[in-house]
Amino acid sequence: MTPIADGEPTTVFPANLHPIRPATADDAMALRRLAAASDASPLTGHVLVAEVDGAVAAAISRDERRTIADPALAPSYLTALLRSHTGVLAAVERQPSLAARIREAVLGTRDAQPLPLAA
């Protein structure tokens, strides 16, 4: 089923359509190629890469919050998918418990309060 926005059908892409993983030393050449293809400086810090058909097509620096992509390989939505994945990782690092993350999203952040002592 295709959702409709503003009277026009839209395409929904599954979040697991392209592999997303932390960059390794083996990705150094691919990251330099991406930077050159997108006419940007290379990414630094903790980097995630997204693959299309086994090739690194886009990347994001979690530290810089900056993306680079090869326009010939990467679909237009791939950098948005990387940003979303980065946000999820940050939420898990901040609050590993899924129940606590849902509670925080619904109720907002709360200060930790000590539990009353049992009688």
C-alpha positions as CSV (number, residue, x, y, z in Angstrom):
1,M,0.0,0.0,0.0
2,T,1.4,3.4,-1.0
3,P,0.6,6.3,1.3
4,I,-0.8,9.5,-0.3
5,A,0.5,12.9,0.7
6,D,-1.0,16.1,-0.8
7,G,-3.1,14.0,-3.2
8,E,0.0,12.4,-4.7
9,P,1.2,8.8,-4.0
10,T,4.5,8.6,-2.1
11,T,7.0,5.8,-2.0
12,V,8.0,4.3,1.4
13,F,11.4,2.7,1.7
14,P,12.1,0.1,4.4
15,A,14.8,1.2,6.9
16,N,16.8,-2.0,6.2
17,L,16.9,-1.7,2.4
18,H,20.6,-0.8,2.4
19,P,23.2,-2.1,4.9
20,I,24.4,0.5,7.3
21,R,27.4,-0.2,9.4
22,P,30.4,1.5,11.2
23,A,33.2,2.3,8.8
24,T,36.4,0.3,9.2
25,A,40.0,0.8,8.1
26,D,39.1,-1.1,4.9
27,D,36.7,1.7,4.0
28,A,39.3,4.4,3.9
29,M,39.6,4.4,0.1
30,A,35.9,4.3,-0.4
31,L,35.4,7.2,1.9
32,R,38.1,9.2,0.1
33,R,36.3,8.4,-3.2
34,L,32.9,9.5,-1.7
35,A,34.4,12.8,-0.6
36,A,35.9,13.4,-4.0
37,A,32.6,12.5,-5.7
38,S,30.6,14.8,-3.5
39,D,33.2,17.6,-3.7
40,A,33.6,17.7,0.1
41,S,36.3,17.2,2.6
42,P,36.7,13.7,4.0
43,L,34.7,12.8,7.1
44,T,36.3,12.5,10.5
45,G,35.4,10.8,13.8
46,H,32.9,8.0,14.1
47,V,31.6,7.3,10.6
48,L,28.8,5.1,9.4
49,V,28.6,3.9,5.8
50,A,25.6,2.8,3.7
51,E,26.0,0.3,0.9
52,V,24.2,-0.1,-2.4
53,D,24.8,-3.4,-4.1
54,G,27.9,-4.0,-1.9
55,A,29.6,-0.7,-2.6
56,V,29.9,2.2,-0.1
57,A,27.5,4.8,-1.6
58,A,27.1,7.3,1.3
59,A,28.5,8.0,4.8
60,I,27.9,10.2,7.8
61,S,30.2,11.4,10.5
62,R,28.4,11.0,13.9
63,D,30.7,13.6,15.4
64,E,30.4,16.2,12.7
65,R,26.8,15.3,11.7
66,R,27.9,15.7,8.1
67,T,27.0,13.4,5.2
68,I,28.7,12.6,1.9
69,A,27.3,10.6,-1.0
70,D,28.2,9.5,-4.4
71,P,25.4,10.9,-6.6
72,A,25.9,8.1,-9.2
73,L,25.4,5.4,-6.6
74,A,23.3,6.7,-3.7
75,P,19.6,7.1,-4.0
76,S,18.3,10.5,-2.8
77,Y,16.9,9.1,0.4
78,L,20.1,7.4,1.6
79,T,21.5,10.3,3.5
80,A,18.2,10.8,5.3
81,L,18.3,7.1,6.2
82,L,21.9,7.6,7.6
83,R,20.8,10.6,9.6
84,S,17.9,8.6,11.1
85,H,20.1,5.7,11.9
86,T,22.6,8.1,13.7
87,G,19.7,9.5,15.8
88,V,18.7,6.0,16.8
89,L,22.2,5.1,17.9
90,A,22.4,8.3,19.9
91,A,19.1,7.5,21.6
92,V,20.3,4.0,22.5
93,E,23.6,5.3,23.9
94,R,21.7,7.9,25.9
95,Q,19.1,5.5,27.2
96,P,19.6,1.8,26.4
97,S,16.2,0.7,27.6
98,L,13.5,0.7,25.0
99,A,10.8,1.2,27.6
100,A,12.7,4.1,29.1
101,R,13.1,5.7,25.6
102,I,9.4,5.3,24.9
103,R,8.5,6.8,28.3
104,E,10.9,9.7,27.7
105,A,9.4,10.3,24.2
106,V,5.9,10.4,25.7
107,L,6.4,12.1,29.0
108,G,9.6,14.0,28.4
109,T,12.8,13.8,30.4
110,R,12.5,13.5,34.2
111,D,14.9,13.8,37.0
112,A,15.7,10.5,38.8
113,Q,13.8,10.3,42.0
114,P,14.7,8.0,44.8
115,L,12.3,5.2,45.5
116,P,10.6,5.2,49.0
117,L,11.9,2.7,51.5
118,A,9.8,-0.3,52.2
119,A,8.3,-0.4,55.7
